Amino acid sequence: MIVLEKRPQASQLWSLATPVVAVLATMVFGGLLFALLGTQPVEAIRTIFWDPLFGEFAFYYRPQLLVKGAPLVLIAIGLSLGFKAGIWNIGAEGQYIIGALTGAGVGLAFYPLEAWYIFPLMVIAGALGGWAWAMIPGVLKVRFGTNEILVSLMLVYVAEQLLASMSLGLLKNPQGFGFPGSRNLNEYESANSWINQNAGLHWGVVAATIAVIFAYVLLNRHMLGFHIRLTGDAPRAARFAGVSPGRLVLFCLGTSGMLAGLAGLFEVAGPAGQVSIDFNTGYGFTAIIVAFLGRLHPIGILLAGLLMALTYIGGEIAQSQMGLPAAAIQVFQGMLLFFLLALDLLTNYRIRLKSREVA
Amino acid sequence: MDLSQINPILLVASLMVAATPILLAAIGELVVERAGVLNLGVEGMMITGAICGFAVAVETGSPWLGFLAAAIGGAALSFLFVILTQFALANQVASGLALTLFGLGLSSLLGQSYVGIKPPPTPDLHIPLLSDIPILGPVVFSHDLILYLGIAIVAGVWALLKFTRAGLIMRAVGENHDAAHALGYKVVRIRVMAILFGGACAGLGGAYISLVRVPQWTEGMTAGVGWIALALVVFASWKPWRVLLGAYLFGGITVLQLNLQAAGVAIPVEYLAMSPYVITIVVLVILSADKSRAPGSLGRIFHATS
């Protein structure tokens, strides 16, 4: 009979190995899925994981890695702080939309003025927008004890409706011939988040890098980071140590909302270019996978974000070259999270074979 | 604006139809939570049920086989949740999210070739006498079988929890799994059954959307109904009849805002469309003051040490 024995301490080795094993397992089972869909499995896996990096057109795809990875890392870093403390913000998608709306709104308000201060103001507005949207579940949780999971998620649907309303109304391009969507910010010099478009470099990449460093220092060198970890591991002990749960909730939700808002702003002012009805593409949800795949550790999240960006890009290539359906990549990403959560067992438990004892 | 266009009889009849998916998903989740498990994957199981039911109904031409397939599909997806949380002892919140993300992807993969097809109609019942009562007949007694099945499940769950030994054992497992284990009850086995039941109900609810309420298949068509169902369980303080009440309340809001959209009220469509979600939040705030009724072991991992 198989018996699970709790380890006195989480295994360091398995904690590092599970993401790798999970990725490998996902490749195997993903390959089976692709085979079922009638594509060559080995070919598909190679197209997804190898071609964007080392294939013939890698010079085009490599910059895309930064473009797609930056928002994922930025959002996931924020989410990981809360997840560590058992505070579940799963509405990052909504905060991402609101950040894009407020940031782009400020930028468009200045149109056609060209000035150096416009972009910094947009960044502040985007961060504040995401922060404020995340503070709704935060304040409700602290004040009324409302479940932050449900409230933050409900607000995603509200934000999506707001986005539709804004791109059809307030932020609509007055010279857009009646088409929905705002002015293109890429054609507006002062409100542009690109640094070097050919290298895939925009201010979101810079912000994501800073966020990784900031989170690393916070969690390893700062009292607040210690409190976050303590609350997640032993909530009762944390309360005896004088941690205020309410303030922690507000900090974690606020920070993750702010980072998600920033990600939205950098996206709308760069790769997306404009506010449109289908502006959001699910980064806020994929970032949840990124946060877990990176084991809620800043460096891990950086690597996981790049890997997930790779599956996005590779998925698009496989879609156009091999006719692999777009949804297959979504299934692939979901599968990854399953394997990760299941294999986590090995980190915290030892599996022993025992003969059944007679009671 | 012309509010006289809104027909109250049709409004109540369509309210019952709009409420049924939420009702089915919520009563399933209620059983799961009373057994002490928090499954946040309701949305994923619903959308999987929606496409399984739709595909089978289209292929076989029978809506009933479709509903059966939806229940099986929902339960099959929830079995992944069983493996993760009951055997691999994974965090229930994270596993539930994984289930939803996976379910959304899987459903759009399965549903590719079913976009724009009409499913076979689900026949409405005609109950002799009852259906012929003026006003009340067409409003309450002339729906399809699944709608009444939903109400029957609520009654069944209520009776199970209140009057039977099995219900008592399930509640014990949910309130304190360690004590229940010490008394010799099979905690994991009971929870597995509860989760599978919840999955089947969510699948049925999803299929009700794709086969009756809409009826067609579009990607992500459940649009947060699964999450509203989760909120509804909290709203109902984990009591079956209150789930019914809450589902009809939300069904009413949904139908009313659709009617207001059609009647051309001066409020923009987007703001009407966001109202069910905003009202869910408001209701959650009002009711979350009373947390005492939540099952004691809700969301905690059970690991038998001996």
Interface residues (C-beta under 8 A of the other chain):
Chain A: L4 K6 L37 F83 W88 I90 I136 L140 F144 G145 T146 N147 I149 L150 V151 L153 M154 L155 V156 Y157 V158 Q161 L162 A164 S165 L168 G169 F285 I288 I289 F292 P325 A326 A327 A328 I329 Q330 V331 F332 Q333 G334 M335 L337 F338 L341 A342 L343 D344 L345 N348 Y349
Chain B: L40 L80 I83 L84 A88 L89 A90 N91 V93 A94 S95 L97 A98 L101 F102 G103 L104 G105 L106 S108 L109 Q112 E219 A223 G224 W227 I228 L230 A231 V234 P268 E270 Y271 A273 M274 Y277 V278 T280 I281 L284 V285 S288 A289 K291 H303 T305
